[in-house]
Amino acid sequence: MKTGTIAIIIIIIAVLISGLIFAAGRRSSSEGDGQNVSIVDGKQIVTIDARGGYFPRKSVAQAGIPTVINMRTKGAFDCSIAVTIPAIQYRKNLPMTGETLIDVPPQIAGSTLSGFCAMGMYSFNISFR
């Protein structure tokens, strides 16, 4: 084999391994473990990071109490900053860096609130129990 061919194979393998490591890290944070939901002064706060998608993608919140979604961005330049939450008629562009608070009325148990980016590529769900 030629030296150039070997170098290309090594580069391809390195890129594939890097991609797998990156994907594994993102996948582990795709489902909420409950640490992104807190109750402060009678309001439930669900924190979702928006950059290259929404993390966590799935959250579980308590039904029957007022909820605030805290959308956090940090250097986001993709479609995840254009958020739509149809059930509450919310559609806004988030700042590239910052926090945006979205008020959500109390939800009934068993309901799910879904949000999407402008292109429909990224989504998040908040299940109320």
QUIVEN-V951040 format. One record per backbone hydrogen bond with DSSP energy under -1.0 kcal/mol. CO is the residue of the C=O (numbers start at 0). NH is the residue of the N-H. E is the energy in kcal/mol with one decimal. If there is no record, write none. Layout:
((CO	NH	E) (CO	NH	E))
This chain:
((1	5	-1.9) (2	6	-2.2) (3	7	-2.0) (4	8	-2.2) (5	9	-2.4) (6	10	-2.3) (7	11	-2.5) (8	12	-2.4) (9	13	-2.4) (10	14	-2.4) (11	15	-2.4) (12	16	-2.4) (13	17	-2.4) (14	18	-2.4) (15	19	-2.2) (16	20	-2.3) (17	21	-2.5) (18	22	-2.7) (19	23	-2.3) (20	24	-1.7) (21	25	-1.9) (22	26	-2.5) (23	27	-1.6) (26	29	-1.4) (29	56	-2.3) (29	57	-1.6) (33	36	-1.3) (35	46	-3.0) (37	44	-3.9) (39	42	-1.9) (42	39	-3.1) (43	67	-3.3) (44	37	-2.2) (45	69	-2.8) (47	71	-2.7) (48	54	-2.4) (52	50	-2.2) (54	48	-3.0) (56	124	-3.1) (57	31	-3.6) (58	126	-2.9) (60	128	-2.6) (65	43	-2.8) (66	103	-3.3) (67	45	-2.8) (68	101	-2.5) (69	47	-2.4) (70	99	-2.3) (71	49	-3.3) (72	97	-2.5) (77	80	-1.5) (78	81	-1.6) (78	117	-1.1) (80	93	-4.0) (82	91	-2.1) (83	115	-2.5) (84	87	-1.3) (84	89	-2.1) (85	88	-1.8) (89	84	-2.9) (91	82	-2.0) (95	75	-2.5) (97	72	-2.9) (99	70	-2.8) (101	68	-2.9) (103	66	-2.4) (106	63	-2.5) (107	110	-1.8) (110	127	-3.0) (112	125	-2.6) (114	123	-2.1) (115	83	-2.4) (116	119	-1.0) (121	116	-1.9) (123	114	-2.6) (124	58	-2.3) (125	112	-2.8) (126	60	-3.2) (127	109	-3.1))
